[in-house]
Amino acid sequence: MLILLLMLLSIIILCGRLCLYDNKRFIPITFTYFYGISILYLISCFRWMVGFDYPAYYKIFLSGGAEYFEPIPKFFYYIACSLNSPVLLFFLFSFFTLTFVLIGIKDFSSNKYESLIIFITVFYLESLNIIRQWLAVALMFYAFKYVLKKSLLKYLLCIVIAFFMHSSAIICIPIYFIFNYLPFILIVGCSLLFLFFSEQILSFVFSLSFLGLGKYSGYLKSFKNAGSQKVVYFFYILFILSIFIYLFSGKKKQLANFIKLSAVGLIFPAVIGPQLGIRMALYYNCFYIISLPLFFNKIKLHFIKRNVFLVPFYFYYFLYLLTDYVNTSAFSPYKFYFIQEVLGELK
């Protein structure tokens, strides 16, 4: 369970900046943030057989074919093959995924420390699994700046690039219009309506070939998945909490815009099942990384008091989901590429 210990250590060190003694911090702020992101790069880029996709992608590497890949992952594949280094394939995926996410946090978050903690505890393990899609999600998270600037052409260009990473990125097109133009009541109301009529919508969605969902229809065989269903419930809780904060904090437009995105994110698991739905919802739910600090800023608590609550809450979710997930073994024990045999024996 080495990865759990490393993750816990990272969060503790990050939160060390909250520990004050005689009005002085035990650890400099700049060091704690640098340490946190360094640990993420180390764990992600140099892992060995960690994550559900790793064994499958490794077999693809050995077989000498990546026809299933989109152009950009295929390019990564050819680079790794040319150097005869399978770990390079996962290094490239992880490096660019983390870089896009961290730049997005730096540019958009009102509190980059809280955003980093949210990413670590809610999204990080998933980024070690569905690596092609998370590369596309990370790029669209970074491209959010074009939504804020209302630069439609640049945003569409990012969608095209993300589409060449993972074809599901096409569902990001509505984000621009939902965030900037569509009314709050319309989006939230329609989202709730979709939740009640999800079964009727299911077959229709999969009949739309341009969405590229046909090849993922196999996920519907396990429509009810324990781990995925827990993730869905967690985002229900976050959505309800966001609504309450929005209603009792002056109904700020910026908060309303993020609620619209999270409302749409609730639709996918209800319509196409939690297993596939939570993956499609990532393009909308990933903005919790930057929106939750905005919502929690509305709670009349000092930064330290707020995080005394938030950090255990997120970390409890992280442990609760992982320890009861059907494929926990995909993440633990953790193995580094360079000392895989040694660390692979640690339980």
C-alpha positions, 0 to 999 in steps of 0.5 A: 500500500505504498502509494497510499502512504505517499499520497497521505504524506503529500497531503500532510506536507501540503497541509503543513503550511497550515500549522503555525507556531508563534505566527511562523510556518513550520514549512515555507509555502513555496516548498510545500507546493513544490513538494506536492506537485513533485510527488505527483510527477514522481508517482505518475511518471515512473510507476510500473503496472499501476492502474487498470490501463497499464497492463493492457497498454503494455501488451499493446506496446509488446504486440507492436500495434496501436490501431485503436489509439487516436493520433496523439496517443499513437504518436506517443506510442511510436516515440516509446517504440523507437526508443524501446522504452514502454515506461516512456509511453506512460511518462508522456501521458502522465507528464502532459496530463499533470502539466495541463492540470497544474497550469490550469490550477495556477491560472484559474484557482482562487486557492491553488493549495485547496485545488491541488488537494481536491485534485489529489483526493478526488481525481488523481487515481483516476488519471492513472487509469484512463490515461488517454481520456484524462490527457484529453480532460486535462487539455480541456481543463487548461483550455477553460481560459478560452471559455472565460475569454469567450474565444470560441475559435481557440476553444474549438481548436483545443477541442480538435486537439483533444479529440485527437487524444480521445474521441470523447472530447467532442462532448466539450463543445457545449461547455462554452455555451453553457458557461457563458450564455445559457440560463441557469434555470434552464440548465439546472431544470433540464438536468434534473428532468434528465435524471428522472427520464434517464432510461428512456434517453439511454438508447437514443444517446448510443444511437448517435454515432457522431458521439463516438460512444459505440465502442464503449457500449461494453461498459453497459454490461456492468451498468451497476458498479460499486466503485463508480456508483460511489463516485456518482453519489459523491458528486451528488453531494458536491452539487447539493452543497454547491446549490446551498452555498450559492443560494445563501451567499448572494447568488453570484453569477460566477458560482451559478456558471460553475453549477451549470457545468456540474449539473450537466455532469450529473446527467451522464451517469444517470443516462449511460450508467455509472461505469461509463457515465462518470468517465464522460462526466469528467469533462464537466466535473473536473471544474470542481478543482477550481470551483470548490475553492470559490464556493468554500470562500463563501463560507465564513471561516478562516482559511485554516479552519476551513481546511481543517474540515476539508482535508479529512473530508476529501481524504476520507472519500479517497480511502472509502472509495479505494478500499471498497473498489472491486479492482483495488489491486490495480493501484496497490501495492505500488511499484516504481519502474526502476525498482519494480521487483523490490517495491512490488513485494511490499504490501 
